[in-house]
Each structure stands twice: as C-alpha cells, then as structure tokens.
Amino acid sequence: MTDAVYDSPVWVKISDLHMDWSYQRPVSKTRVRRIVREFDVRRLGVITVSQRPNGDRYVVDGSHRVAVLRAMGDRQEILADVWEGLTVRDEAELFSLTNGDQKKPTAVENFRAQVVAEHKAAVIVNLAMISADWTGVRCVAAMVAAIEGGMKAASLNLALTILKPARDNFTKTGTVLMGLATLIDQLPEGSVNGPRMTDKVLIDKYRDVNVGFSRLGEMGSGDRAGKAADVLRQVYNTTRGPKIYPPQDV
C-alpha cells in the first residue's frame, strides 16, 4: 500500500460520499430494506472512506450502511475512518481486507477487486477472459489459483477459446474449463489441435464428456482438475487422429 494516512473517526456527510463500482459489490436492495426495518443506530459502527486528491470521498467499506441512511433520510452524517493518499488500487485492496470478517464478497466480486488492485494472477485471468471474449464464468477463483500455482497464461487462454463455442453443452462449465486448461498445460506448447478438440470432443462427444465428469466423485478426493483432464484425454483419444498420452508417457 502507498504511504497513506488516516484520521481517527470523524463525522462525514452522507451527501459527500461516492462509490467506485470498479471494486465495490452491488448494493442489495433487499438487504437495505431489511436493515431499515431492523435499524439500530448502535450497529452503524464506523465506515472506511478514501479521500482522493480532488477532495472527493469514496466509500471503501460501509456501502450498505450508507445506502440505509440514504433510504431513511433522517441522518445526515456517519462516523468514518478517512484515509488520504490511497490509489484506486489501494482502495480495492483495502476493500478485500476489510470485508474479510463481514459478509464475504462473492468470488466474482473479490476477483473484480483483485483486478483493480492489480494482483498479478487476477490480471492474467482477466486478460485471458477478455482475449477469448468470455463472460459470466463462475470459476474465476479456480482460474486465479491455477495461475498462482504455475499454470501458463497461454494454456488458460487456449482453453477458454476452445471451450467457448461448446460451453452450452455443459452444466459444469468450470470443471470442463479447468480440466481442459490442465490438459493443455501438461502438454508441449502447440501440441493441442484446438478445432479438433472443440468439434470432435466438446461438440460431437459432449455426452461422453458429461458421463465421464459425472463419475468424478467416484474417483475419490484429490486433484479434480487433473481428473477432469484425464476424462477429456480419454474422450479425445476415441476420435480418429493422433492421440494425447498421459504426461508420464510423453
């Protein structure tokens, strides 16, 4: 974090507060209505605010409490720890830290904050998704963990590209994606025939893939992505053409 400083709790005007939706979670209207109904001033606590160089104040932690007070309309101020000198990246990182002991952000919300905070693995995953024009994926945490564990960015990028035309064939899209990326990462670069994998396996034989994945639970605990990669390898090898061999046999 940059050389930032913060003032001990001070009263700030609700009307002066802004939200940066590049890292903030969406405000739940249902949650706001519930808090309004059960409002107890003792539960307001202290929010966290970042005062940017132009003087604008952005809520880092406490977006729902601010939304509640705006909905009620009878309180004009709230206590806040006001930080100065934070970059947007710092704000995003602080958002992730301060929300750890509260209602946890979803994996996608946390991923978005990591991207803004420029965490290396999250940035790599985000760029891969943009390159493949991939949206709506729910396994971002698994992708980030894979990159942190040493998976090559090119392997993930190719997996996203190969799976995209066939993703509607699978209910466990994340399992297919991570298995495919793991399989590609195990092999020499350029050895996977992307169009063949898409057409002959993920489209023509998608039922076989789904059956294989349905049996993953029977294979015991352990590396689920590795087992998914084995399923894809086995189905791939039933098609005509060159075969993909397990890493130890290459």
N, C-alpha and C positions, 0 to 999 in steps of 0.2 A: 504494500500500500504506500502511496505517496506520503510526503511529510505533511499530514493533515492534523488539524487540531479541532477539538470540540469544546463547546461551552456547556457547563453543567446545566441541568434542566432549566429552560426559560419558557415563558409563555409566548406562543406564536399564534398568529391569526389564521383561522381556518381558511379564510378567503385568499390568503397569500400562498397557499400550498399547491404544488403541481405534482403530477405523476409522470414518470418516464416509462411508457409501456414497452420499451425495448427489453426491460428485465423484470418489470413488475408483473405479478399474476393478475388476471382479470378479477375485478370485484364481483363477488357473488351477491346478486340482489336478494336471493333467498336468505343468505346468511345475514345480510344487513337488516332485513325485515325482522329476523328472529332476534338479533341483538337489540334492535329498537324496542321490541315488545318486552324484552327482559332487561332493559337498560338499568345498569347500576354504575353510578359515577365512580365508585371505588375500583372498578375494573378497567378504567381507561388507561391507567398507568402512564408511561412516558413513551412517546413515539420517537423515531430516529429520522432526522432531516438532514439533507445536504444543501448547504447554501453555495450556489455556484458563483463564479466570478462576476456575473452580471447582477447578482443580488437575488436572483430567483431561488426559491426554496423548494426542493423536491423531496417528497416522502420516500424514504428508503424502507422503513418498517413502520406499519401502522395504517396502511391504506384502508382497511375495513373500518377502523375506528374513526378515521377522518370521514369516510362515506356515511357512517352512522350519524355523526354530529351534523353533517350537511343535511341529511334527511330529516333530522329532528328540528334543526333551525333555531334552537333556543340557546346554544352555546357558541360563542364567537372565538374562543381560544382553547388551546390544548397545550399541555406541557411537552417539551421536546428537547432531546439532545441534539444540538445543532452543530454539525460538522462543517468545517471550511477547508478548502484545499483538496477535496476529493475530485478525481476524474470520474467520468461516467463508468469506466471500468472498475474503479474502486467502489462506486456505489453498488454496482451489480454484485461484486464480491461480498460486500457488507450485507447486502440483501440475503444472499445464500447463508451467510454465517448467522445472522440474527433470526432467521426463520427456522433454524435447526431445532429449537426447543418448542416451537409452536406448531400449528397445523402445517405439516410439511408441504412444500410445493410439490406438484406432480413432477414426474421425470421430465416431461416436456418443458415445464416452467423452469425447472432447475437447469436444464440444458440451455435454454434461451439465455438465462442469466450467465451461464458459463461462457457462452459465445461472446456476449457483450464484455465480460471480464477478460476475454482473450486467453482462456485456458487452451493450451495447445491442442489437446486431443479433441475437445469440443469444436474448435475452429476447423480442424481437419475434417471431422464428420460433417459439419455444416457445409463446407465447400464441396464435399463429395455429393451431398444431397442436392445442392444447387446445380452441380455439373450434370447430375442424372435427372434433373427436374423431378425430384422425388419429394412428395409432400405427405403429411398425415401419418408418418411412421410412428409406432409406439415403442420401438425398441432402441431409442436413442441412447439410453443408459448402457445397454449391452454393446452398442457400437463404440461408444466412448471408452468403455472398459477394454474392448478388444484392441483399440488403437493404443491405449495406455499399456497393454500387455505385449505390444510389439507387432501387431498386425500392420502390414503395409497399407498405406492410404490407397495405392493403386488397386489392391485386392478388393477393398471395400467399394471403391468407385465402380469397378467392373461388375461386382455382384449386384449393385443397385441397378446398373444399366441392363444386365442380363435378365433380372427378375421383373423389371418394370412392366414389360408387355404381358406378363403372365400372372401378375400379383393377385388378380381377382380369382384365380383358381384355388387360392389357399386361404383357409381361415387362420392359420398360424403363420402369418406372413413373416413375423420376426424370426421364427425358428428357421424358416426356409432361407431368409436372408443371411442369418449368421452362419448357418451350415454351408451355404454357398460361398460366402466370403472366406470361411475357414478352409474349405476345399481349395479354392483358388490360391490362398496364401501358402498352402502346403506344397504347391507345385512350382516348377520353374516358370519364370515370367514369360508370358506369351504362349504357354502350352495349352491353355483352355480355349476351345473353339466356342466363343460366345454365342453366335447364331445357332449352332447345333444344340448347345445346352438349353437355349430358350425354346427352340422349335421342337426338338425331339424328346426332351425330358420334361420341361416345365409346362409345355402345352400338350404335346401328344400323349405323354405318360404321367400327367399330373395326378391321376388317380393312384398310380403305383407309388408316387412320392407321398401322397397323403396317407396311404396304408402304411408305408414304412414309418412315417412320423407318428402314426397312432400307436406304434409299438415301442416308441422311445422309452416309455415308462417301464416296459418290461425288461429293458436293458440295464436297469439298476441306476444308482446315482453316479455322478461323475460329470465329465465334460459333455454337456448336452450339445453344444455346437459341434464338437468333434463327432458325436454320434450322428447328428444330422448330416454332416459332411459325408459320413460313411454311407448313409441311405442314398444320398444324391449320387455318389460314386457308383454304387451298385446298380441303380436305375440307368445311369449313363452308360454303363458297360453292357447293358442288354440291347443297346442300339447298335446299328452297323457302323463300323469305322474303328479308328484307334481307341484303345482302352486307357482308362486312368487307373494307375496302380497305387496301392497304399504307400505312404511315404517311405516305409522301411524297405519296400521292394523296388523303389525307383533307383 
